Amino acid sequence: MFNDVTSVALHSALTGLSARQRAIADNIANVQTPGYHATRVSFEDDLRQAVESGSGFASPVAQTSLEPTRLDGNNVNLDTETLSSVDTNLRYQLTLRAVDHDFSILRASMKAV
């Protein structure tokens, strides 16, 4: 049950979203740090390919942002980070609901037996 493609993909999505949220928090914490470059986490394309191939496993990839910097060498944009944080939180909640739904089906099937 927990090694099927759906369960593995949901776990991969939660791992990727968690890594993205940590990167966003680091970016916000360093918004005033001279020379700091924002970190971006991606995993969706790899996850899509993993699901299509039948494995469902994808690892998040963190990369330094190449966006233009301010005069102090920092390229963190607080507006962008805030919106990314909200988007990531909503995606995480949605994914948790999908995991909860899978467990609800499992609980219901165990009660029926």
N, C-alpha and C positions, 0 to 999 in steps of 0.2 A: 504493500500500500504506500509506503513512504519512499520507495525507490522508483515510483512511476514518474513519467516525464512531467506531469503537472506539479507534483510535490517538489521535485528537484528544481523546476523552473521557478516556482514560488519562493523557494529557499534562496535561489540565486538572485531573484529580484529583491528580496528583503536585504540580502547581503550588500548588493550594489547600492540600494537606496540608503542604507545605513552608512556606507562608506562616503556617499555623496553628502549626507547630512554632516558628517564629521568634517569633511573638507570645507563645506560652507561655513561651519562654526569657526574653523581655523582662519578662513579668509576674513570673516567679520572681526574676529579678535585681532587681526593684524591690519585692519583698515588704515591705521596711522603709522605703520612700521615702514620707514624708508627702505626702498629696495625690495620689498616683499612682492612676490608675484603670486597671483591667485592660482589655486589648484582646481582643476575640473575633473570630475569622475564620470566615465562613460561605461556603459555595459549593455545598453538596450540592443544595439545591432548584433553583438555577440550572442545575447540571449535569444534573439529572434532566430539566428542561424542554428543555435543549439537545439531549440525546440523543433525547427524544421528537420534537423538531422536525427532527432529522436533521443538526444541525450538530456537536454534541458539544463545542463550545467554551463554556467558562464561566470567568469571572474571579473570584478570591476577593475578598470584601468584608470589610474590617476595620472594626469599630465599637467604640467605647468602651463598656464594660460599665456598665449602670445598676444593678448590684447594690448593696445597702446598704454604706456605708463604716464603718470603725472610727472611733474618736475622732480619729485622726490624719488622717482623710480618705482613707485607702487602702482599696481594696476587693478586694485580691488575697487569695484563699484558697489557701494552699499545698496543702491536700489536694485541692481541685478541680483545681488546675493540674497536680499530679502525676498524677492519674487521667487528665486530658485528654492529658497527654504520653504516657502508656502507650498509650492508645487511638489517638492519632494515629500513633505509631510502628508499631503493629500494622497499622493501615490502610495506611500507607505501604509496609510490607513486603509486604502482600497485593497491592497495586497493582503493585509492582515484579515480583512473581511473574507477574502477568497480562501485563505488558510482556515479560518474559522468555519466556513461553509464545508470544506473538506472534512474537518473533524466532526461537524454536525452529522454529516452523512454516515461517517464511521460509527458514531455513537448510536444513531438510529438503527443501523443494521445490526449492531451488537445487542440492542434491546429486543429486536425482533426475533433473535435466535433463542 
